[in-house]
């Protein structure tokens, strides 16, 4: 595809992927479209080599392609506002409240009063909920959707479908954007231990 020095043209018109030899008139520019595709994540380097029919000199142009997936930070310090290295062995110190424990890989809401109504969960933000930060650490914008493991697990009393709630359902985080937050509530209805897992789909 040729381009006049004085005139702008559509660079995508007239491209021929099969040609490897061109005659470039004086004061004209040859536009090459270089395509990149990879089935693996990584950085790939190559060189395009050109030579003139009337010269033995060769010209090299370095090209680089990067292949990756959208991704968010999975570092606990970037997700949780409060965390404790390990759980104390003896009560009452072992009853932690709204903090992440790395040795257990769990966020513990701690002991909570039962029978609070989920429909009024916003009234209990201070006692029954916590916010987690979601940060875009990748090279692409992220569309993030959330779900709970209890929505797919059946016949496990510890995975109750009516205990944990979250908002919002979806986050869109651009590259270099500030971290956004998701709020999770724990609203137990009976006196027992409950657990769940927040599923993050990118």
Secondary structure by P-SEA (a helix, b strand, c coil): ccccccccccccccccccccbbbbcccbbbbbbbbbbbccbbbbbbbbbbbbccccbbbbbbbbbbbbccccccccccccccccccccccccccccccccccccccccccccccccccccccccccccbbbbbbbbccccccbbbbbbcccccccccccccccccccccbbbbcccccbbbbbbbbbbcccbbbbbbbbbcc
